Protein backbone atom coordinates (compact mmCIF):
# COMPACT_ATOMS: atom_id res chain seq x y z
CA UNK A 1 0.00 0.00 0.00
CA UNK A 2 1.37 3.41 -0.92
CA UNK A 3 1.72 6.24 1.52
CA UNK A 4 -0.38 9.33 0.99
CA UNK A 5 0.89 12.88 0.86
CA UNK A 6 -0.06 15.10 3.76
CA UNK A 7 0.28 18.71 4.75
CA UNK A 8 1.14 19.40 8.38
CA UNK A 9 -0.03 22.70 9.82
CA UNK A 10 0.42 23.88 13.38
CA UNK A 11 -2.52 25.53 15.08
CA UNK A 12 -1.64 26.68 18.59
CA UNK A 13 -0.21 23.58 20.29
CA UNK A 14 -1.73 20.95 18.01
CA UNK A 15 -0.62 19.80 14.60
CA UNK A 16 -3.30 19.20 12.00
CA UNK A 17 -2.57 16.76 9.19
CA UNK A 18 -4.51 17.04 5.96
CA UNK A 19 -4.34 14.57 3.11
CA UNK A 20 -3.62 16.32 -0.18
CA UNK A 21 -5.38 15.88 -3.52
CA UNK A 22 -2.91 14.21 -5.90
CA UNK A 23 -4.36 15.89 -9.01
CA UNK A 24 -4.11 19.36 -7.47
CA UNK A 25 -0.64 18.60 -6.05
CA UNK A 26 0.56 17.75 -9.56
CA UNK A 27 -0.55 21.28 -10.51
CA UNK A 28 1.46 22.74 -7.59
CA UNK A 29 -1.65 23.44 -5.51
CA UNK A 30 -2.25 22.10 -2.00
CA UNK A 31 -5.93 21.15 -1.74
CA UNK A 32 -7.24 19.00 1.08
CA UNK A 33 -8.40 15.58 -0.09
CA UNK A 34 -11.97 14.54 0.66
CA UNK A 35 -11.91 11.06 -0.90
CA UNK A 36 -9.58 8.15 -1.63
CA UNK A 37 -9.77 5.69 -4.55
CA UNK A 38 -8.13 2.35 -3.84
CA UNK A 39 -7.95 1.33 -7.54
CA UNK A 40 -6.12 4.56 -8.44
CA UNK A 41 -4.28 4.60 -5.09
CA UNK A 42 -4.91 8.36 -4.98
CA UNK A 43 -6.57 10.97 -2.81
CA UNK A 44 -8.84 13.60 -4.38
CA UNK A 45 -10.39 16.92 -3.35
CA UNK A 46 -14.15 17.40 -3.69
CA UNK A 47 -13.92 18.85 -7.21
CA UNK A 48 -11.50 16.23 -8.53
CA UNK A 49 -13.35 13.28 -6.99
CA UNK A 50 -16.54 14.37 -8.77
CA UNK A 51 -14.73 14.26 -12.12
CA UNK A 52 -13.00 11.00 -11.16
CA UNK A 53 -16.34 9.38 -10.29
CA UNK A 54 -17.82 10.42 -13.65
CA UNK A 55 -14.86 8.97 -15.56
CA UNK A 56 -14.42 5.82 -13.48
CA UNK A 57 -17.88 4.72 -12.40
CA UNK A 58 -16.67 1.24 -11.43
CA UNK A 59 -14.15 2.66 -8.91
CA UNK A 60 -15.20 2.87 -5.27
CA UNK A 61 -14.12 6.03 -3.47
CA UNK A 62 -14.02 6.43 0.29
CA UNK A 63 -14.78 9.66 2.14
CA UNK A 64 -13.48 10.85 5.52
CA UNK A 65 -16.06 8.72 7.33
CA UNK A 66 -14.21 5.64 5.98
CA UNK A 67 -10.70 6.88 6.81
CA UNK A 68 -9.61 3.39 7.85
CA UNK A 69 -9.65 2.45 4.14
CA UNK A 70 -7.26 5.31 3.24
CA UNK A 71 -3.50 4.66 3.07
CA UNK A 72 -1.18 5.54 5.92
CA UNK A 73 0.00 9.13 5.64
CA UNK A 74 3.69 9.48 4.82
CA UNK A 75 4.35 11.54 7.96
CA UNK A 76 2.71 8.84 10.11
CA UNK A 77 4.57 6.05 8.34
CA UNK A 78 7.94 7.79 8.82
CA UNK A 79 7.15 8.46 12.49
CA UNK A 80 6.27 4.79 13.07
CA UNK A 81 9.34 3.46 11.23
CA UNK A 82 12.04 5.67 12.77
CA UNK A 83 13.71 5.37 16.18
CA UNK A 84 12.87 8.30 18.47
CA UNK A 85 16.19 7.91 20.34
CA UNK A 86 18.65 7.33 17.48
CA UNK A 87 18.04 9.82 14.70
CA UNK A 88 17.93 8.25 11.23
CA UNK A 89 17.80 4.66 12.46
CA UNK A 90 14.89 2.43 11.43
CA UNK A 91 12.91 0.30 13.88
CA UNK A 92 13.83 -3.16 12.60
CA UNK A 93 13.81 -5.44 15.66
CA UNK A 94 11.32 -6.39 18.36
CA UNK A 95 12.27 -6.90 22.02
CA UNK A 96 9.93 -9.55 23.40
CA UNK A 97 10.94 -8.80 27.02
CA UNK A 98 9.81 -5.17 26.72
CA UNK A 99 7.25 -5.59 23.88
CA UNK A 100 8.97 -2.77 22.06
CA UNK A 101 10.16 -2.06 18.52
CA UNK A 102 13.86 -1.13 18.46
CA UNK A 103 16.63 -0.05 16.16
CA UNK A 104 19.88 -2.04 16.10
CA UNK A 105 21.56 0.42 18.51
CA UNK A 106 18.69 0.24 21.05
CA UNK A 107 18.89 -3.55 21.05
CA UNK A 108 22.61 -3.46 21.87
CA UNK A 109 22.37 -0.76 24.53
CA UNK A 110 19.04 -1.32 26.28
CA UNK A 111 17.75 -4.79 25.45
CA UNK A 112 19.12 -8.28 25.66
C-alpha positions, 0 to 999 in steps of 0.5 A, spaced: 500 500 500 502 506 498 503 512 503 499 518 501 501 525 501 499 530 507 500 537 509 502 538 516 499 545 519 500 547 526 494 551 530 496 553 537 499 547 540 496 541 536 498 539 529 493 538 523 494 533 518 490 534 511 491 529 506 492 532 499 489 531 492 494 528 488 491 531 481 491 538 485 498 537 487 501 535 480 498 542 478 502 545 484 496 546 488 495 544 495 488 542 496 485 538 502 483 531 499 476 529 501 476 522 498 480 516 496 480 511 490 483 504 492 484 502 484 487 509 483 491 509 489 490 516 490 486 521 494 482 527 491 479 533 493 471 534 492 472 537 485 477 532 482 473 526 486 466 528 482 470 528 475 473 521 477 467 518 479 464 520 472 470 517 468 471 511 473 464 509 475 466 502 477 471 505 482 469 505 489 471 512 493 471 512 500 470 519 504 473 521 511 467 517 514 471 511 511 478 513 513 480 506 515 480 504 508 485 510 506 493 509 506 497 511 511 499 518 511 507 518 509 508 523 515 505 517 520 509 512 516 515 515 517 514 516 524 512 509 526 518 506 522 524 511 525 527 510 532 525 516 536 532 515 540 537 514 534 536 519 529 535 516 522 535 509 524 529 504 522 525 500 527 527 493 525 527 489 531 522 487 536 524 486 544 519 480 546 521 482 554 519 489 553 514 488 547 517 494 544 520 495 537 527 497 536 533 499 532 539 495 532 543 500 537 537 500 542 537 492 542 545 493 543 544 498 549 538 497 552 535 490 550 538 483 551 
